[in-house]
């Protein structure tokens, strides 16, 4: 299935390897990071993060250098699998707000897993709220709606989240207003 001409079949095969956490699939997944189809590359990076074996930082670097946002987002998951909070904090400053937000979300998950969330919150990716604000101000409706969907994960669901989301309840794009209503 890995050599199938249809990328949907390749993605399904890759998803299966990731779900099984099959160490033997790491070389095939590493090769798939270079696939011509971005959905295959993103699936490969996600599967490698799920498996958590091999050169995770090297795989992450490969994914983070990709032009496709979905692949770069999966690169943040690879950094999380490697436990690299320093690289995630840097990635939280990424020019693309969706990538930056994913870095913040993954940093929070890794920090909680390591038991450093409370005492190291100040050392965490302070750009989290800034990344959220950039996403909500984006000219792209997809980024604004995605930013709203990630808002609770980044800043919680309290008054700060409401203050950030309130202006988008009147967004000109109905898809963003729908995301704001949730």
Steps between C-alpha positions, in 0.01 A plus 500: 500500500794734559568511125137539395445780247203636699613715795187403696618139502850606606354712782282208617802268507706759688218562749490125564873490576461791739201343674691173547808690621703264285873577544574306182307765305731786597725475190196492269344796682825694486505448124135611477601839644627567147180393321370734229159523671477721809230285665737202482786705646278629783371148575857369505613767747197433722560125489867547590393714797257227614766231473751720682812316380789592276654840436197701614682833496633429151154399379359815661756719327410342166128557563550856626686590181203388289298765316167342599349623828350158579845341483652775715221455757585129514864607546396661829355163605837341421674753725246410767573130459869587546411698812678806361332788687779740400442445127124519553537835678696628200243358258230689690650811338444363147369744241204273426257533792360149455848347532573730796177400674568131450844552655339660805245220533768232469729688743219503758443126452872419534538730801207330673647156420837604641336658804644842421182677394439684825851596602627569146199674353691826501777334297248356255407644167376844597433561130191279547259785550677703233468209258132476586450871438680473165279207399182684594609808301602305189349598166445127431165376630649151551763639733247708697264202539789267588624752752160504666497121514841500670422790733383292796808279478737796505344751741218299657132575491486791742459874456825536301373253239165678482669836454709365213207321332226762544592715194486197273133439584440779246753376242391550136558129430226269631753218556689715748178604673406132531836425662450797736158368602642167618 
